Amino acid sequence: METYKANTGRYETMQYKRCGRSGLLLPAISLGLWHNFGGVDTLENGRKIIHRAFDSGITHFDLANNYGPPPGSAEENFGRILASDLPGYRDELVISTKAGYYMWPGPYGDWGSRKYLISSLDQSLRRMNLDYVDIFYSHRPDPGTPLEETMMALDQLVRQGKTLYVGISNYTAEQTRQAAEILRQLGSPCLIHQPRYSMLDRWVEDGLLDTLEASGIGCIAFSPLAQGILTDKYLDGIPDDSRAGKPTGFLSPDRITDEVIAKVKRLTSIADRRGQSLAQMAIAWLLKDKRVTSVLIGASSVEQLENNLQALQSLQFNEEELQEISTVIEG
Ligand SMILES: NC(=O)c1ccc[n+]([C@@H]2O[C@H](COP(=O)([O-])OP(=O)(O)OC[C@H]3O[C@@H](n4cnc5c(N)ncnc54)[C@H](OP(=O)(O)O)[C@@H]3O)[C@@H](O)[C@H]2O)c1
């Protein structure tokens, strides 16, 4: 295995955007390790994707305690790659992790209690062999735990130096408003919200983005390609090696209906006219909104990552294109 040396031109092409009203800049495109970096995947492929990402100015890598499978293995693999290839670059990286979904048996390994969040981040730090993460998220709101308890746990982790910033994911606009207010009072402002957002899922436009803007919170959009549906991947059926085709993939084949594929084909012809792939147009379409700080993509190969990064070459839309896209996605 050759020793990795980062590309010296890595900061020349990426755009960096301020995350809400904070001091932190995030790359317009960030990389998530939900799939393709677990114990079931090939470490060497993951390593190449991370090298290519960092070489392209992607400074932000997003994890969660449960990413794998098996749960925890994405953090372990990322920790291995950091230690072997990126040991001198920790201060150039923004690493995030989360807790909120099922992680270990019994009553303390799920949801949003102080007990779960604090022990989970300790476990994540051990798996990645890090002293601290840059962002720690409450992965989902917990209807059974007072919001104050979850937010106080986040605040405590900042005070302990185990995370620099805190964020929330999958919270509604109203839950976000309340969480942000509690965190503000505690003195550890909410840096960022991580919602699902793509041309096929626009729920954030119904209040959440306005709340984030008003509260000075950044937004990082996950599953921007609807897990691969907004690409050419499923135009002729479900390939065996795709997320929908693999037994370990989270994308249910039922989501790939004739109706969805008909939309994808119409969107592809708009992208063709713009001189882009559909994946590139789907990313650019999210970045047109100034409230979106970063688009959090996944990739199962270096080629996909390279294709997606080219979205940055063509970010402008004219009114006609936007109208045409809206007609297709609302139809
Ligand atoms: N906070 C949360 O609750 C939450 C939930 C989900 C995700 N996330 C975060 O968001 C990140 C991204 O989510 P995601 O992986 O669903 O994002 P995505 O970008 O919508 O989907 C990525 C998948 O699409 C396919 N793909 C990507 N580029 C392609 C291209 N150019 N051509 C063809 N296929 C392409 C690949 O799937 P194949 O394997 O089929 O090639 C790839 O793994 C995650 O890693 C995680 O960090 C957060």
Ligand as a Chemical Component Dictionary entry (heavy atoms), coordinates in Angstrom:
data_LIG
# 
_chem_comp.id                   LIG 
_chem_comp.type                 NON-POLYMER 
_chem_comp.pdbx_formal_charge   0 
_chem_comp.three_letter_code    LIG 
# 
loop_
_chem_comp_atom.comp_id 
_chem_comp_atom.atom_id 
_chem_comp_atom.alt_atom_id 
_chem_comp_atom.type_symbol 
_chem_comp_atom.charge 
_chem_comp_atom.model_Cartn_x 
_chem_comp_atom.model_Cartn_y 
_chem_comp_atom.model_Cartn_z 
_chem_comp_atom.pdbx_ordinal 
LIG N1  N1  N 0  -29.242 12.038 9.867   1  
LIG C1  C1  C 0  -29.815 10.989 9.335   2  
LIG O1  O1  O 0  -30.825 10.470 9.853   3  
LIG C2  C2  C 0  -29.250 10.425 8.080   4  
LIG C3  C3  C 0  -29.955 9.461  7.342   5  
LIG C4  C4  C 0  -29.404 9.030  6.161   6  
LIG C5  C5  C 0  -28.171 9.519  5.706   7  
LIG N2  N2  N 1  -27.508 10.423 6.482   8  
LIG C6  C6  C 0  -26.186 10.945 6.075   9  
LIG O2  O2  O 0  -26.213 11.366 4.725   10 
LIG C7  C7  C 0  -25.187 10.687 3.986   11 
LIG C8  C8  C 0  -25.610 10.538 2.573   12 
LIG O3  O3  O 0  -26.812 9.758  2.491   13 
LIG P1  P1  P 0  -27.035 8.828  1.245   14 
LIG O4  O4  O 0  -25.874 7.887  1.115   15 
LIG O5  O5  O -1 -28.406 8.273  1.320   16 
LIG O6  O6  O 0  -26.910 9.929  0.055   17 
LIG P2  P2  P 0  -27.208 9.936  -1.472  18 
LIG O7  O7  O 0  -26.129 10.788 -2.049  19 
LIG O8  O8  O 0  -28.627 10.322 -1.704  20 
LIG O9  O9  O 0  -27.047 8.428  -1.974  21 
LIG C9  C9  C 0  -25.772 7.865  -2.127  22 
LIG C10 C10 C 0  -25.858 6.608  -2.983  23 
LIG O10 O10 O 0  -26.328 6.917  -4.295  24 
LIG C11 C11 C 0  -25.575 6.201  -5.258  25 
LIG N3  N3  N 0  -24.821 7.177  -6.052  26 
LIG C12 C12 C 0  -24.151 8.265  -5.596  27 
LIG N4  N4  N 0  -23.614 8.969  -6.610  28 
LIG C13 C13 C 0  -23.957 8.326  -7.744  29 
LIG C14 C14 C 0  -23.716 8.553  -9.119  30 
LIG N5  N5  N 0  -23.007 9.616  -9.522  31 
LIG N6  N6  N 0  -24.235 7.686  -10.028 32 
LIG C15 C15 C 0  -24.947 6.623  -9.639  33 
LIG N7  N7  N 0  -25.217 6.330  -8.332  34 
LIG C16 C16 C 0  -24.729 7.184  -7.402  35 
LIG C17 C17 C 0  -24.678 5.242  -4.485  36 
LIG O11 O11 O 0  -25.418 4.058  -4.218  37 
LIG P3  P3  P 0  -25.004 2.588  -4.756  38 
LIG O12 O12 O 0  -24.505 1.859  -3.584  39 
LIG O13 O13 O 0  -26.282 2.045  -5.269  40 
LIG O14 O14 O 0  -23.948 2.752  -5.826  41 
LIG C18 C18 C 0  -24.477 5.999  -3.199  42 
LIG O15 O15 O 0  -24.085 5.197  -2.109  43 
LIG C19 C19 C 0  -24.998 9.388  4.775   44 
LIG O16 O16 O 0  -23.764 8.765  4.501   45 
LIG C20 C20 C 0  -25.099 9.893  6.177   46 
LIG O17 O17 O 0  -23.867 10.505 6.539   47 
LIG C21 C21 C 0  -28.031 10.893 7.630   48 
# 
loop_
_chem_comp_bond.comp_id 
_chem_comp_bond.atom_id_1 
_chem_comp_bond.atom_id_2 
_chem_comp_bond.value_order 
_chem_comp_bond.pdbx_ordinal 
LIG N1  C1  SING 1  
LIG C1  O1  DOUB 2  
LIG C1  C2  SING 3  
LIG C2  C3  SING 4  
LIG C2  C21 DOUB 5  
LIG C3  C4  DOUB 6  
LIG C4  C5  SING 7  
LIG C5  N2  DOUB 8  
LIG N2  C6  SING 9  
LIG N2  C21 SING 10 
LIG C6  O2  SING 11 
LIG C6  C20 SING 12 
LIG O2  C7  SING 13 
LIG C7  C8  SING 14 
LIG C7  C19 SING 15 
LIG C8  O3  SING 16 
LIG O3  P1  SING 17 
LIG P1  O4  DOUB 18 
LIG P1  O5  SING 19 
LIG P1  O6  SING 20 
LIG O6  P2  SING 21 
LIG P2  O7  DOUB 22 
LIG P2  O8  SING 23 
LIG P2  O9  SING 24 
LIG O9  C9  SING 25 
LIG C9  C10 SING 26 
LIG C10 O10 SING 27 
LIG C10 C18 SING 28 
LIG O10 C11 SING 29 
LIG C11 N3  SING 30 
LIG C11 C17 SING 31 
LIG N3  C12 SING 32 
LIG N3  C16 SING 33 
LIG C12 N4  DOUB 34 
LIG N4  C13 SING 35 
LIG C13 C14 SING 36 
LIG C13 C16 DOUB 37 
LIG C14 N5  SING 38 
LIG C14 N6  DOUB 39 
LIG N6  C15 SING 40 
LIG C15 N7  DOUB 41 
LIG N7  C16 SING 42 
LIG C17 O11 SING 43 
LIG C17 C18 SING 44 
LIG O11 P3  SING 45 
LIG P3  O12 DOUB 46 
LIG P3  O13 SING 47 
LIG P3  O14 SING 48 
LIG C18 O15 SING 49 
LIG C19 O16 SING 50 
LIG C19 C20 SING 51 
LIG C20 O17 SING 52 
# 
